[in-house]
Amino acid sequence: MFGPIAADHISSPRNAGSLEDATHFGQCGIPGEGPYVQVWLRVEDGRIVRASQQTNGCPAQIASASVTSQLLVGRTLEQARLIEPNDILLILGGLPDGKDHCPEMAVSALRKALGGDAQ
C-alpha cells in the first residue's frame, strides 16, 4: 500500500523524459536489463535549474525517481549532494517492504550525475 504522496507520483510522475540541454547525466541500472533510473540536470552558475528523470521499474521506483527529480530544481550542487535515500523514503511516506532499493537507485543516479558532465 502506498501513501498519498507516493500514489500521486506513481499516477503522475514529475519531470519524466530526457532533458536535451542537460549539462549532467547519471544512471543507475541498465536500460533493457531490469530496473533503471536516469537523471538529467541542467546546471547554471552552480545551481540546478532543470531536472528530469526516466525510469523503468515498479511503482515504487517510479515514485522514487519522480520525487528525487522534483527535489533538485533550485538547489545548489552542494545541496543536491546531501540528498539521501532516507530523505526520499520520508517524503514518500514510506514504501512497501522490500522496496528500499528504489530510493537508493534514484540517489545513485543523482550522485553519478553530480560527479561529471553530460556525455
QUIKA-V771401 format. One record per backbone hydrogen bond with DSSP energy under -0.5 kcal/mol. CO is the residue of the C=O (numbers start at 1). NH is the residue of the N-H. If there is no record, write none. Layout:
co={CO:CO}
nh={NH:NH}
//
This chain:
co={3:4:5:6:7:8:15:18:19:23:24:26:28:30:36:37:38:39:40:41:41:41:42:42:44:46:47:47:48:50:52:53:54:56:58:58:59:60:61:62:63:64:65:66:67:68:69:72:75:76:77:78:79:80:84:84:85:86:87:88:89:89:90:92:96:99:99:100:101:102:103:104:105:106:107:108:109:110:111:113}
nh={7:8:9:10:11:12:53:20:22:118:41:39:37:33:56:28:54:26:52:23:24:43:49:50:47:77:44:49:74:42:40:17:38:36:61:62:63:64:65:66:67:68:69:70:71:72:73:75:48:80:81:82:82:83:87:88:89:90:91:92:93:94:93:6:99:102:103:104:105:106:107:108:109:110:111:112:113:114:115:116}
//
